[in-house]
Amino acid sequence: MLAGCANDPAPHEQLRLTEQAVSQARAVAAGEQVAPLQLATDKLAHAQRAMLQEQFKDARMLAEQAELDARLAEALVLTEKSQRQLSALNANIKRLRIELGNLQ
């Protein structure tokens, strides 16, 4: 079993990508509380601990999960922001239609 673990290379690149994804999600969220972002942060920390313990398979798996959670968090935040913008535009359109109706 130890020989199988020794064959797993250290996932340095995956950790780098995950750290970037988490940082980007944090920037997009800008202080908003998004559950997948907290999960991503926690899993990244676990992956980093697994790396220190040379548990490379676990580190890779956790880092991959953390990256996906971060990307989900970013997508959720962007979707919510888009929905708010769409609602504001629809409200403006409704207001303009009422104003145009009053002019006739």
CYANA upper distance limits for C-alpha pairs under 8 A (distance plus 0.5 A):
  1 MET  CA      5 CYS  CA      7.17
  2 LEU  CA      6 ALA  CA      6.73
  3 ALA  CA      7 ASN  CA      7.01
  4 GLY  CA      8 ASP  CA      7.62
  5 CYS  CA     55 GLN  CA      7.71
  5 CYS  CA     56 PHE  CA      7.80
  5 CYS  CA     57 LYS  CA      7.52
  8 ASP  CA     56 PHE  CA      6.46
  8 ASP  CA     57 LYS  CA      6.55
  9 PRO  CA     56 PHE  CA      6.97
 10 ALA  CA     51 MET  CA      7.71
 10 ALA  CA     54 GLU  CA      8.10
 10 ALA  CA     56 PHE  CA      5.75
 10 ALA  CA     60 ARG  CA      8.32
 11 PRO  CA     15 LEU  CA      6.74
 11 PRO  CA     56 PHE  CA      7.03
 11 PRO  CA     59 ALA  CA      7.56
 11 PRO  CA     60 ARG  CA      6.04
 12 HIS  CA     16 ARG  CA      6.75
 13 GLU  CA     17 LEU  CA      6.71
 14 GLN  CA     18 THR  CA      6.56
 14 GLN  CA     60 ARG  CA      7.21
 14 GLN  CA     63 ALA  CA      6.96
 14 GLN  CA     64 GLU  CA      7.46
 15 LEU  CA     19 GLU  CA      6.54
 15 LEU  CA     44 LEU  CA      8.30
 15 LEU  CA     47 ALA  CA      8.34
 15 LEU  CA     48 GLN  CA      8.31
 15 LEU  CA     60 ARG  CA      8.01
 15 LEU  CA     63 ALA  CA      6.32
 16 ARG  CA     20 GLN  CA      6.79
 17 LEU  CA     21 ALA  CA      6.68
 17 LEU  CA     67 GLU  CA      7.85
 18 THR  CA     22 VAL  CA      6.61
 18 THR  CA     44 LEU  CA      7.79
 18 THR  CA     63 ALA  CA      6.51
 18 THR  CA     64 GLU  CA      7.53
 18 THR  CA     66 ALA  CA      6.99
 18 THR  CA     67 GLU  CA      5.13
 18 THR  CA     70 ALA  CA      8.44
 19 GLU  CA     23 SER  CA      6.60
 19 GLU  CA     44 LEU  CA      7.98
 19 GLU  CA     67 GLU  CA      8.26
 20 GLN  CA     24 GLN  CA      6.55
 21 ALA  CA     25 ALA  CA      6.59
 21 ALA  CA     67 GLU  CA      6.37
 21 ALA  CA     70 ALA  CA      6.32
 21 ALA  CA     71 ARG  CA      6.98
 22 VAL  CA     26 ARG  CA      6.64
 22 VAL  CA     37 LEU  CA      7.72
 22 VAL  CA     40 ALA  CA      7.26
 22 VAL  CA     41 THR  CA      7.37
 22 VAL  CA     66 ALA  CA      8.29
 22 VAL  CA     67 GLU  CA      7.32
 22 VAL  CA     70 ALA  CA      5.67
 22 VAL  CA     71 ARG  CA      8.24
 23 SER  CA     27 ALA  CA      6.74
 24 GLN  CA     28 VAL  CA      6.72
 24 GLN  CA     74 GLU  CA      8.16
 25 ALA  CA     29 ALA  CA      6.47
 25 ALA  CA     37 LEU  CA      7.53
 25 ALA  CA     70 ALA  CA      6.26
 25 ALA  CA     71 ARG  CA      7.23
 25 ALA  CA     73 ALA  CA      6.88
 25 ALA  CA     74 GLU  CA      5.26
 26 ARG  CA     30 ALA  CA      6.47
 26 ARG  CA     31 GLY  CA      7.84
 26 ARG  CA     37 LEU  CA      7.88
 26 ARG  CA     74 GLU  CA      8.39
 28 VAL  CA     74 GLU  CA      6.82
 28 VAL  CA     77 VAL  CA      7.57
 28 VAL  CA     78 LEU  CA      7.99
 29 ALA  CA     33 GLN  CA      8.02
 29 ALA  CA     34 VAL  CA      8.04
 29 ALA  CA     73 ALA  CA      8.41
 29 ALA  CA     74 GLU  CA      7.32
 29 ALA  CA     77 VAL  CA      6.51
 33 GLN  CA     37 LEU  CA      8.32
 34 VAL  CA     38 GLN  CA      7.22
 34 VAL  CA     73 ALA  CA      6.71
 34 VAL  CA     77 VAL  CA      8.20
 35 ALA  CA     39 LEU  CA      6.84
 35 ALA  CA     73 ALA  CA      7.87
 36 PRO  CA     40 ALA  CA      6.54
 36 PRO  CA     69 ASP  CA      5.61
 36 PRO  CA     70 ALA  CA      6.87
 36 PRO  CA     72 LEU  CA      7.09
 36 PRO  CA     73 ALA  CA      5.61
 37 LEU  CA     41 THR  CA      6.67
 37 LEU  CA     69 ASP  CA      6.80
 37 LEU  CA     70 ALA  CA      5.78
 37 LEU  CA     72 LEU  CA      8.44
 37 LEU  CA     73 ALA  CA      5.77
 37 LEU  CA     74 GLU  CA      8.43
 38 GLN  CA     42 ASP  CA      6.67
 39 LEU  CA     43 LYS  CA      6.54
 39 LEU  CA     66 ALA  CA      7.47
 39 LEU  CA     69 ASP  CA      7.11
 40 ALA  CA     44 LEU  CA      6.48
 40 ALA  CA     65 GLN  CA      7.81
 40 ALA  CA     66 ALA  CA      4.58
 40 ALA  CA     67 GLU  CA      7.10
 40 ALA  CA     68 LEU  CA      8.22
 40 ALA  CA     69 ASP  CA      5.59
 40 ALA  CA     70 ALA  CA      5.86
 41 THR  CA     45 ALA  CA      6.82
 41 THR  CA     66 ALA  CA      7.41
 41 THR  CA     70 ALA  CA      8.49
 42 ASP  CA     46 HIS  CA      6.83
 42 ASP  CA     66 ALA  CA      8.34
 43 LYS  CA     47 ALA  CA      6.54
 43 LYS  CA     62 LEU  CA      6.13
 43 LYS  CA     63 ALA  CA      7.19
 43 LYS  CA     65 GLN  CA      7.69
 43 LYS  CA     66 ALA  CA      5.77
 44 LEU  CA     48 GLN  CA      6.66
 44 LEU  CA     62 LEU  CA      7.15
 44 LEU  CA     63 ALA  CA      6.14
 44 LEU  CA     66 ALA  CA      6.15
 45 ALA  CA     49 ARG  CA      6.80
 46 HIS  CA     50 ALA  CA      6.63
 46 HIS  CA     59 ALA  CA      7.91
 46 HIS  CA     62 LEU  CA      7.48
 47 ALA  CA     51 MET  CA      6.68
 47 ALA  CA     58 ASP  CA      7.45
 47 ALA  CA     59 ALA  CA      4.69
 47 ALA  CA     60 ARG  CA      7.47
 47 ALA  CA     61 MET  CA      8.36
 47 ALA  CA     62 LEU  CA      5.73
 47 ALA  CA     63 ALA  CA      6.08
 48 GLN  CA     52 LEU  CA      6.93
 48 GLN  CA     59 ALA  CA      7.18
 49 ARG  CA     53 GLN  CA      6.89
 49 ARG  CA     59 ALA  CA      8.25
 50 ALA  CA     54 GLU  CA      6.60
 50 ALA  CA     55 GLN  CA      5.50
 50 ALA  CA     56 PHE  CA      7.16
 50 ALA  CA     58 ASP  CA      6.91
 50 ALA  CA     59 ALA  CA      5.54
 51 MET  CA     55 GLN  CA      6.21
 51 MET  CA     56 PHE  CA      6.27
 51 MET  CA     59 ALA  CA      6.10
 55 GLN  CA     59 ALA  CA      6.60
 56 PHE  CA     60 ARG  CA      6.50
 57 LYS  CA     61 MET  CA      6.73
 58 ASP  CA     62 LEU  CA      6.53
 59 ALA  CA     63 ALA  CA      6.46
 60 ARG  CA     64 GLU  CA      6.56
 61 MET  CA     65 GLN  CA      6.74
 62 LEU  CA     66 ALA  CA      6.49
 63 ALA  CA     67 GLU  CA      6.60
 64 GLU  CA     68 LEU  CA      6.85
 65 GLN  CA     69 ASP  CA      6.66
 66 ALA  CA     70 ALA  CA      6.58
 67 GLU  CA     71 ARG  CA      6.72
 68 LEU  CA     72 LEU  CA      6.60
 69 ASP  CA     73 ALA  CA      6.63
 70 ALA  CA     74 GLU  CA      6.72
 71 ARG  CA     75 ALA  CA      6.65
 72 LEU  CA     76 LEU  CA      6.60
 73 ALA  CA     77 VAL  CA      6.71
 74 GLU  CA     78 LEU  CA      6.63
 75 ALA  CA     79 THR  CA      6.47
 76 LEU  CA     80 GLU  CA      6.63
 77 VAL  CA     81 LYS  CA      6.68
 78 LEU  CA     82 SER  CA      6.59
 79 THR  CA     83 GLN  CA      6.63
 80 GLU  CA     84 ARG  CA      6.77
 81 LYS  CA     85 GLN  CA      6.76
 82 SER  CA     86 LEU  CA      6.58
 83 GLN  CA     87 SER  CA      6.62
 84 ARG  CA     88 ALA  CA      6.73
 85 GLN  CA     89 LEU  CA      6.68
 86 LEU  CA     90 ASN  CA      6.60
 87 SER  CA     91 ALA  CA      6.65
 88 ALA  CA     92 ASN  CA      6.74
 89 LEU  CA     93 ILE  CA      6.65
 90 ASN  CA     94 LYS  CA      6.64
 91 ALA  CA     95 ARG  CA      6.66
 92 ASN  CA     96 LEU  CA      6.60
 93 ILE  CA     97 ARG  CA      6.64
 94 LYS  CA     98 ILE  CA      6.79
 95 ARG  CA     99 GLU  CA      6.71
 96 LEU  CA    100 LEU  CA      6.51
 97 ARG  CA    101 GLY  CA      6.49
 98 ILE  CA    102 ASN  CA      6.74
 99 GLU  CA    103 LEU  CA      6.96
100 LEU  CA    104 GLN  CA      7.27
